[in-house]
Amino acid sequence: ASTSQLLTTFTGFVLQAPAYSSLSEAIERSSNKLNGVIVSSPTFTHEAVIKEAADSKLHVFTEKPVDETADKIEDVFAYAENAGIKLCCSFQRRFGPSYVACAESVQNGAIGSPHMANLFFADHPCPPKEFLLAGGNIFMDLLAHDADYIMNALQDDVVSVYAVGTSSDEDLVDAGVHDNATVVMNFEKGTISCVIVHYSCCLRFVSTR
């Protein structure tokens, strides 16, 4: 069976575009019709995909996080710059209507000068334990959204961070994987932000600001 047929079987969707088994194959068979690449794959694969796209002079739009460590993230951005391509990381949540309204109320002074910001975010349903054990780092997977959002809303940079995490399952404890975390961030202009993130909410997908 072709890649397209297999994907259609597993996803239930009929693909409206050709499917390939690798980026190399897509680039080779596209006859120079590609302008960019959207990366939506496991985090540990991002570096290789981004660099391969950069070598082919293709712009890259990647889901968060860009990579697994700060050093790797700096490296791929430098690689993209040297290759002359644009590399963008997606944080779609900051563009949601309620998020935009909240950020604007801060930036236009409608709420005055912000001294404290409290954020709570929880997933529903909880991701499978297998996902958490294989790389469901709560600081990169969940906190990344809220850290990006509060920095964007405040238009400010973080100068110090205190973070603590816990594990609600013995297997997660043994693996050193946290599924609950609280993070306190101090900003240059004096705002203090407390962010609580949790992988499991009994009600529904919840985000409060």
Backbone as CSV, one residue per row, in Angstrom:
resi,resn,N_x,N_y,N_z,CA_x,CA_y,CA_z,C_x,C_y,C_z
1,ALA,0.838,-1.192,0.000,0.000,0.000,0.000,0.873,1.242,0.000
2,SER,0.381,2.308,-0.626,1.130,3.554,-0.674,1.036,4.260,0.673
3,THR,1.919,5.242,0.870,1.877,6.017,2.107,0.530,6.693,2.275
4,SER,-0.018,7.246,1.180,-1.321,7.918,1.232,-2.419,6.951,1.649
5,GLN,-2.402,5.736,1.102,-3.418,4.747,1.450,-3.319,4.336,2.915
6,LEU,-2.082,4.164,3.410,-1.897,3.783,4.802,-2.381,4.877,5.740
7,LEU,-2.046,6.138,5.434,-2.482,7.251,6.273,-3.995,7.388,6.266
8,THR,-4.603,7.169,5.113,-6.060,7.246,5.017,-6.713,6.157,5.862
9,THR,-6.118,4.960,5.844,-6.643,3.841,6.622,-6.584,4.128,8.119
10,PHE,-5.442,4.663,8.581,-5.245,4.873,10.008,-5.962,6.125,10.530
11,THR,-6.083,7.148,9.705,-6.678,8.396,10.185,-8.151,8.533,9.840
12,GLY,-8.600,7.822,8.811,-9.984,7.947,8.388,-10.224,9.137,7.485
13,PHE,-9.152,9.869,7.145,-9.278,11.027,6.270,-8.684,10.717,4.907
14,VAL,-9.348,11.191,3.872,-8.819,11.060,2.513,-7.911,12.252,2.255
15,LEU,-6.647,11.988,2.038,-5.681,13.064,1.847,-5.907,13.767,0.523
16,GLN,-5.826,15.096,0.559,-5.991,15.897,-0.643,-4.652,16.311,-1.228
17,ALA,-3.578,15.777,-0.687,-2.235,16.104,-1.171,-1.391,14.835,-1.158
18,PRO,-0.334,14.800,-1.949,0.535,13.612,-1.954,1.157,13.393,-0.581
19,ALA,1.383,12.157,-0.216,2.036,11.811,1.044,3.339,11.093,0.744
20,TYR,4.357,11.398,1.536,5.668,10.795,1.332,6.166,10.207,2.638
21,SER,7.074,9.289,2.551,7.573,8.599,3.739,8.682,9.363,4.443
22,SER,9.223,10.393,3.814,10.277,11.183,4.432,10.309,12.574,3.818
23,LEU,10.936,13.512,4.519,11.089,14.863,3.984,11.974,14.837,2.749
24,SER,12.991,13.994,2.780,13.895,13.889,1.627,13.135,13.506,0.364
25,GLU,12.223,12.546,0.508,11.432,12.115,-0.641,10.517,13.240,-1.123
26,ALA,9.916,13.949,-0.178,9.019,15.051,-0.553,9.776,16.133,-1.312
27,ILE,10.966,16.478,-0.821,11.780,17.500,-1.479,12.203,17.043,-2.870
28,GLU,12.630,15.778,-2.950,13.123,15.238,-4.222,12.024,15.176,-5.277
29,ARG,10.802,14.848,-4.855,9.727,14.632,-5.825,8.817,15.840,-6.024
30,SER,9.146,16.944,-5.357,8.278,18.116,-5.449,8.609,19.021,-6.623
31,SER,9.702,18.720,-7.321,10.115,19.506,-8.500,10.258,20.992,-8.144
32,ASN,10.883,21.255,-6.988,11.158,22.635,-6.560,9.894,23.475,-6.370
33,LYS,8.773,22.837,-6.030,7.525,23.569,-5.822,7.268,23.887,-4.352
34,LEU,8.138,23.420,-3.475,7.964,23.669,-2.053,8.553,25.026,-1.668
35,ASN,7.830,25.756,-0.804,8.329,27.026,-0.273,8.717,26.925,1.190
36,GLY,8.102,25.959,1.875,8.374,25.831,3.303,7.937,24.493,3.845
37,VAL,8.257,24.265,5.112,7.954,22.994,5.772,7.286,23.283,7.123
38,ILE,6.213,22.562,7.420,5.573,22.630,8.737,5.973,21.375,9.513
39,VAL,6.591,21.565,10.667,7.083,20.436,11.453,6.093,20.119,12.577
40,SER,5.517,18.928,12.513,4.600,18.454,13.554,4.960,17.006,13.843
41,SER,6.077,16.827,14.495,6.613,15.500,14.786,7.198,15.518,16.189
42,PRO,7.563,14.346,16.745,8.126,14.325,18.100,9.306,15.287,18.243
43,THR,9.411,15.897,19.408,10.412,16.941,19.621,11.823,16.490,19.278
44,PHE,12.172,15.247,19.594,13.543,14.802,19.364,13.910,14.721,17.878
45,THR,12.901,14.806,16.999,13.179,14.756,15.555,13.320,16.151,14.945
46,HIS,12.996,17.195,15.692,12.931,18.534,15.125,14.255,19.015,14.530
47,GLU,15.343,18.796,15.248,16.633,19.319,14.797,16.985,18.802,13.399
48,ALA,16.867,17.491,13.201,17.235,16.904,11.914,16.331,17.409,10.792
49,VAL,15.026,17.506,11.073,14.078,17.959,10.056,14.323,19.420,9.703
50,ILE,14.519,20.257,10.718,14.748,21.683,10.473,16.022,21.900,9.666
51,LYS,17.079,21.200,10.027,18.347,21.380,9.312,18.268,20.848,7.885
52,GLU,17.529,19.759,7.686,17.366,19.240,6.332,16.593,20.233,5.470
53,ALA,15.554,20.824,6.049,14.788,21.831,5.317,15.648,23.052,5.023
54,ALA,16.444,23.467,6.004,17.313,24.631,5.823,18.334,24.386,4.718
55,ASP,18.860,23.170,4.657,19.832,22.831,3.609,19.214,22.929,2.222
56,SER,17.889,22.773,2.152,17.174,22.868,0.875,16.557,24.263,0.679
57,LYS,16.944,25.206,1.559,16.473,26.597,1.474,14.950,26.698,1.612
58,LEU,14.386,25.871,2.488,12.946,25.900,2.751,12.693,26.529,4.116
59,HIS,11.779,27.488,4.163,11.418,28.100,5.435,10.713,27.065,6.307
60,VAL,10.789,27.244,7.643,10.260,26.242,8.568,9.342,26.885,9.602
61,PHE,8.177,26.273,9.760,7.224,26.626,10.818,7.086,25.387,11.685
62,THR,7.567,25.451,12.926,7.577,24.257,13.770,6.721,24.433,15.009
63,GLU,6.107,23.341,15.442,5.360,23.375,16.694,6.339,23.464,17.855
64,LYS,5.827,23.860,18.995,6.686,23.947,20.180,6.814,22.578,20.831
65,PRO,7.888,22.363,21.613,9.064,23.216,21.665,9.951,22.985,20.450
66,VAL,10.795,23.956,20.123,11.660,23.816,18.949,12.569,22.603,19.103
67,ASP,13.114,22.430,20.288,13.963,21.263,20.555,13.968,20.975,22.041
68,GLU,14.797,20.030,22.461,14.732,19.523,23.834,15.547,20.336,24.839
69,THR,16.518,21.113,24.379,17.341,21.906,25.293,17.549,23.300,24.716
70,ALA,17.894,24.242,25.595,18.153,25.618,25.156,19.315,25.666,24.171
71,ASP,20.351,24.862,24.411,21.510,24.855,23.512,21.119,24.397,22.108
72,LYS,20.285,23.359,22.031,19.854,22.866,20.719,18.972,23.896,20.012
73,ILE,18.128,24.575,20.790,17.248,25.589,20.194,18.076,26.729,19.614
74,GLU,19.075,27.207,20.363,19.945,28.262,19.862,20.688,27.794,18.614
75,ASP,21.089,26.538,18.625,21.839,25.987,17.493,20.994,25.947,16.219
76,VAL,19.741,25.489,16.313,18.928,25.386,15.099,18.541,26.761,14.571
77,PHE,18.326,27.737,15.473,18.033,29.095,15.003,19.251,29.696,14.296
78,ALA,20.449,29.445,14.837,21.673,29.923,14.191,21.866,29.231,12.840
79,TYR,21.553,27.948,12.796,21.672,27.175,11.550,20.732,27.744,10.484
80,ALA,19.496,28.047,10.910,18.512,28.610,9.982,18.964,29.972,9.469
81,GLU,19.494,30.789,10.383,19.954,32.124,9.979,21.104,32.026,8.982
82,ASN,22.036,31.130,9.253,23.176,30.955,8.349,22.741,30.424,6.988
83,ALA,21.642,29.659,6.988,21.131,29.099,5.727,20.275,30.112,4.975
84,GLY,19.950,31.225,5.641,19.143,32.253,4.999,17.668,31.929,4.914
85,ILE,17.182,31.103,5.870,15.751,30.750,5.870,15.109,31.240,7.161
86,LYS,13.785,31.367,7.137,13.043,31.809,8.308,12.594,30.598,9.119
87,LEU,12.828,30.644,10.428,12.408,29.586,11.340,11.466,30.200,12.367
88,CYS,10.219,29.716,12.401,9.208,30.264,13.305,8.638,29.151,14.177
89,CYS,8.516,29.425,15.475,7.905,28.474,16.402,6.470,28.893,16.684
90,SER,5.556,27.950,16.645,4.126,28.272,16.792,3.675,28.242,18.245
91,PHE,3.051,29.333,18.670,2.360,29.389,19.948,0.981,29.946,19.656
92,GLN,0.104,29.061,19.178,-1.191,29.505,18.671,-2.095,30.081,19.743
93,ARG,-1.862,29.714,21.002,-2.793,30.124,22.044,-2.852,31.641,22.206
94,ARG,-1.747,32.333,21.989,-1.750,33.784,22.175,-2.663,34.502,21.180
95,PHE,-3.128,33.769,20.135,-3.983,34.378,19.129,-5.467,34.080,19.343
96,GLY,-5.816,33.314,20.397,-7.220,33.064,20.710,-7.890,34.359,21.146
97,PRO,-9.165,34.564,20.798,-9.860,35.828,21.101,-9.771,36.256,22.560
98,SER,-9.995,35.327,23.496,-9.958,35.707,24.913,-8.542,36.059,25.348
99,TYR,-7.551,35.362,24.790,-6.159,35.653,25.113,-5.764,37.025,24.572
100,VAL,-6.203,37.319,23.354,-5.903,38.621,22.750,-6.509,39.746,23.588
101,ALA,-7.779,39.569,23.996,-8.466,40.588,24.792,-7.740,40.822,26.115
102,CYS,-7.291,39.742,26.742,-6.594,39.855,28.012,-5.269,40.592,27.833
103,ALA,-4.510,40.219,26.819,-3.217,40.859,26.566,-3.392,42.339,26.244
104,GLU,-4.412,42.653,25.449,-4.649,44.053,25.082,-5.026,44.892,26.293
105,SER,-5.788,44.311,27.225,-6.181,45.055,28.422,-4.979,45.373,29.294
106,VAL,-3.954,44.526,29.201,-2.712,44.793,29.931,-1.890,45.847,29.196
107,GLN,-1.730,45.648,27.891,-0.840,46.509,27.118,-1.373,47.923,26.918
108,ASN,-2.708,48.098,26.904,-3.244,49.447,26.705,-3.530,50.168,28.022
109,GLY,-3.157,49.519,29.135,-3.301,50.152,30.434,-4.691,50.095,31.029
110,ALA,-5.590,49.331,30.434,-6.976,49.277,30.916,-7.071,48.739,32.335
111,ILE,-6.139,47.892,32.739,-6.181,47.330,34.089,-5.161,47.992,35.012
112,GLY,-4.509,49.030,34.508,-3.474,49.677,35.304,-2.136,48.990,35.129
113,SER,-1.264,49.157,36.087,0.068,48.551,36.021,0.038,47.177,36.689
114,PRO,0.342,46.118,35.953,0.268,44.763,36.524,1.409,44.489,37.505
115,HIS,1.050,44.106,38.721,2.049,43.759,39.733,2.174,42.246,39.903
116,MET,1.033,41.534,39.698,1.035,40.081,39.813,0.173,39.487,38.710
117,ALA,0.534,38.280,38.283,-0.259,37.565,37.278,-0.325,36.101,37.690
118,ASN,-1.541,35.568,37.787,-1.731,34.165,38.151,-2.366,33.417,36.987
119,LEU,-1.760,32.311,36.600,-2.266,31.518,35.492,-2.421,30.067,35.933
120,PHE,-3.496,29.430,35.445,-3.710,28.003,35.709,-4.068,27.325,34.397
121,PHE,-3.406,26.206,34.118,-3.707,25.458,32.899,-3.704,23.966,33.197
122,ALA,-4.732,23.265,32.689,-4.807,21.817,32.882,-5.365,21.143,31.640
123,ASP,-4.800,20.009,31.309,-5.237,19.229,30.156,-6.447,18.366,30.495
124,HIS,-7.260,18.096,29.485,-8.335,17.106,29.611,-8.619,16.544,28.215
125,PRO,-8.629,15.233,28.072,-8.281,14.254,29.104,-6.777,14.169,29.311
126,CYS,-6.380,13.510,30.377,-4.960,13.337,30.659,-4.319,12.493,29.553
127,PRO,-3.149,12.902,29.049,-2.463,12.098,28.034,-2.126,10.711,28.581
128,PRO,-1.996,9.723,27.711,-1.633,8.371,28.172,-0.302,8.384,28.923
129,LYS,-0.176,7.490,29.871,1.062,7.405,30.634,2.259,7.157,29.717
130,GLU,2.025,6.397,28.637,3.113,6.097,27.705,3.689,7.373,27.095
131,PHE,2.799,8.343,26.821,3.257,9.623,26.281,4.102,10.364,27.305
132,LEU,3.629,10.390,28.536,4.357,11.099,29.582,5.730,10.482,29.811
133,LEU,5.783,9.157,29.826,7.052,8.470,30.066,8.030,8.629,28.904
134,ALA,7.488,8.834,27.698,8.348,8.922,26.507,8.772,10.348,26.179
135,GLY,8.369,11.302,26.999,8.806,12.663,26.711,7.793,13.726,27.004
136,GLY,6.788,13.403,27.826,5.778,14.402,28.151,6.250,15.322,29.255
137,ASN,7.300,16.087,28.967,7.871,16.997,29.947,6.912,18.159,30.177
138,ILE,6.374,18.278,31.380,5.342,19.279,31.638,5.863,20.703,31.460
139,PHE,7.145,20.912,31.679,7.698,22.252,31.532,7.814,22.648,30.061
140,MET,8.130,21.701,29.192,8.230,22.016,27.766,6.887,21.892,27.064
141,ASP,6.073,20.924,27.486,4.831,20.633,26.767,3.695,21.568,27.157
142,LEU,3.510,21.806,28.466,2.421,22.668,28.928,2.894,24.077,29.272
143,LEU,3.907,24.168,30.120,4.347,25.483,30.579,4.801,26.378,29.429
144,ALA,5.319,25.788,28.363,5.816,26.590,27.237,4.762,27.562,26.745
145,HIS,3.498,27.114,26.685,2.412,27.976,26.219,2.215,29.171,27.148
146,ASP,2.123,28.892,28.439,1.817,29.948,29.399,2.984,30.901,29.586
147,ALA,4.212,30.370,29.541,5.384,31.240,29.640,5.432,32.184,28.447
148,ASP,5.172,31.651,27.259,5.145,32.502,26.061,4.037,33.537,26.170
149,TYR,2.871,33.108,26.630,1.737,34.029,26.669,1.959,35.176,27.647
150,ILE,2.410,34.871,28.866,2.549,35.928,29.856,3.653,36.896,29.471
151,MET,4.729,36.397,28.848,5.792,37.287,28.376,5.271,38.202,27.276
152,ASN,4.442,37.643,26.393,3.870,38.441,25.315,2.873,39.463,25.862
153,ALA,2.037,39.052,26.808,1.032,39.951,27.371,1.680,41.108,28.108
154,LEU,2.721,40.800,28.871,3.396,41.840,29.645,4.402,42.628,28.819
155,GLN,4.782,42.065,27.648,5.836,42.682,26.843,7.076,42.907,27.716
156,ASP,7.467,41.825,28.390,8.557,41.914,29.357,9.336,40.606,29.358
157,ASP,10.554,40.647,29.872,11.408,39.469,29.928,11.569,38.979,31.367
158,VAL,11.766,37.686,31.508,11.936,37.052,32.814,13.388,37.189,33.270
159,VAL,13.562,37.517,34.547,14.917,37.633,35.080,15.257,36.495,36.040
160,SER,14.233,35.864,36.618,14.500,34.724,37.490,13.284,33.802,37.525
161,VAL,13.544,32.520,37.763,12.489,31.504,37.766,12.691,30.552,38.941
162,TYR,11.595,30.230,39.619,11.600,29.158,40.607,10.515,28.173,40.185
163,ALA,10.877,26.904,40.069,9.915,25.898,39.610,10.020,24.640,40.465
164,VAL,8.868,24.023,40.709,8.827,22.763,41.431,7.765,21.876,40.790
165,GLY,8.059,20.590,40.698,7.116,19.664,40.093,6.920,18.430,40.957
166,THR,5.778,17.768,40.769,5.491,16.531,41.483,4.947,15.499,40.500
167,SER,4.947,14.254,40.949,4.450,13.154,40.117,3.336,12.432,40.862
168,SER,2.205,12.222,40.187,1.043,11.633,40.849,0.943,10.122,40.674
169,ASP,1.926,9.524,40.021,1.891,8.092,39.730,3.267,7.504,40.022
170,GLU,3.298,6.303,40.589,4.573,5.693,40.973,5.498,5.484,39.774
171,ASP,4.935,5.107,38.627,5.766,4.921,37.440,6.407,6.240,37.018
172,LEU,5.651,7.343,37.151,6.191,8.655,36.812,7.264,9.068,37.821
173,VAL,7.031,8.732,39.091,8.027,9.020,40.124,9.332,8.315,39.801
174,ASP,9.243,7.024,39.474,10.436,6.230,39.175,11.179,6.765,37.953
175,ALA,10.416,7.310,36.988,11.033,7.818,35.758,11.471,9.268,35.882
176,GLY,11.115,9.894,37.011,11.473,11.292,37.194,10.677,12.234,36.313
177,VAL,9.438,11.848,35.998,8.575,12.663,35.136,7.508,13.349,35.984
178,HIS,7.380,14.646,35.858,6.386,15.408,36.611,5.109,15.598,35.795
179,ASP,3.966,15.502,36.453,2.706,15.804,35.767,1.957,16.952,36.449
180,ASN,2.575,17.550,37.457,2.046,18.756,38.106,3.225,19.696,38.358
181,ALA,3.000,20.982,38.200,4.107,21.910,38.444,3.587,23.295,38.807
182,THR,4.371,23.996,39.606,4.119,25.396,39.930,5.388,26.175,39.637
183,VAL,5.215,27.294,38.946,6.366,28.077,38.508,6.148,29.542,38.872
184,VAL,7.146,30.156,39.480,7.107,31.577,39.802,8.160,32.278,38.962
185,MET,7.723,33.306,38.212,8.629,34.055,37.349,8.659,35.517,37.764
186,ASN,9.856,36.059,37.901,10.031,37.479,38.184,10.436,38.185,36.890
187,PHE,9.767,39.314,36.591,10.013,40.033,35.351,10.823,41.306,35.583
188,GLU,11.454,41.783,34.521,12.332,42.942,34.602,11.617,44.172,35.160
189,LYS,10.350,44.380,34.762,9.622,45.569,35.183,8.966,45.415,36.562
190,GLY,9.173,44.265,37.204,8.693,44.089,38.567,7.511,43.174,38.760
191,THR,6.852,42.754,37.677,5.705,41.851,37.809,6.156,40.462,38.262
192,ILE,5.362,39.851,39.127,5.596,38.467,39.538,4.452,37.619,39.001
193,SER,4.788,36.517,38.346,3.771,35.637,37.775,3.871,34.252,38.393
194,CYS,2.720,33.710,38.798,2.653,32.342,39.320,1.838,31.505,38.341
195,VAL,2.448,30.464,37.830,1.796,29.600,36.837,1.677,28.186,37.406
196,ILE,0.446,27.659,37.425,0.207,26.286,37.860,-0.237,25.478,36.645
197,VAL,0.452,24.374,36.391,0.097,23.520,35.255,-0.100,22.095,35.738
198,HIS,-1.057,21.405,35.107,-1.458,20.064,35.542,-1.852,19.274,34.297
199,TYR,-1.423,18.004,34.237,-1.726,17.194,33.066,-3.134,16.614,33.064
200,SER,-3.833,16.686,34.189,-5.143,16.044,34.230,-6.159,16.914,34.947
201,CYS,-7.240,17.265,34.235,-8.339,18.023,34.822,-9.607,17.173,34.715
202,CYS,-10.335,17.003,35.807,-11.495,16.118,35.803,-12.688,16.713,35.068
203,LEU,-12.654,18.017,34.801,-13.809,18.646,34.158,-13.650,18.726,32.650
204,ARG,-12.680,19.511,32.208,-12.445,19.715,30.796,-11.142,20.459,30.620
205,PHE,-10.795,20.739,29.372,-9.621,21.560,29.090,-9.821,22.911,29.764
206,VAL,-8.933,23.284,30.689,-9.131,24.507,31.462,-7.906,25.409,31.356
207,SER,-8.172,26.677,31.130,-7.114,27.670,31.139,-7.679,28.954,31.712
208,THR,-7.061,29.465,32.764,-7.532,30.722,33.345,-6.342,31.664,33.469
209,ARG,-6.656,32.956,33.373,-5.600,33.965,33.424,-6.039,35.085,34.346
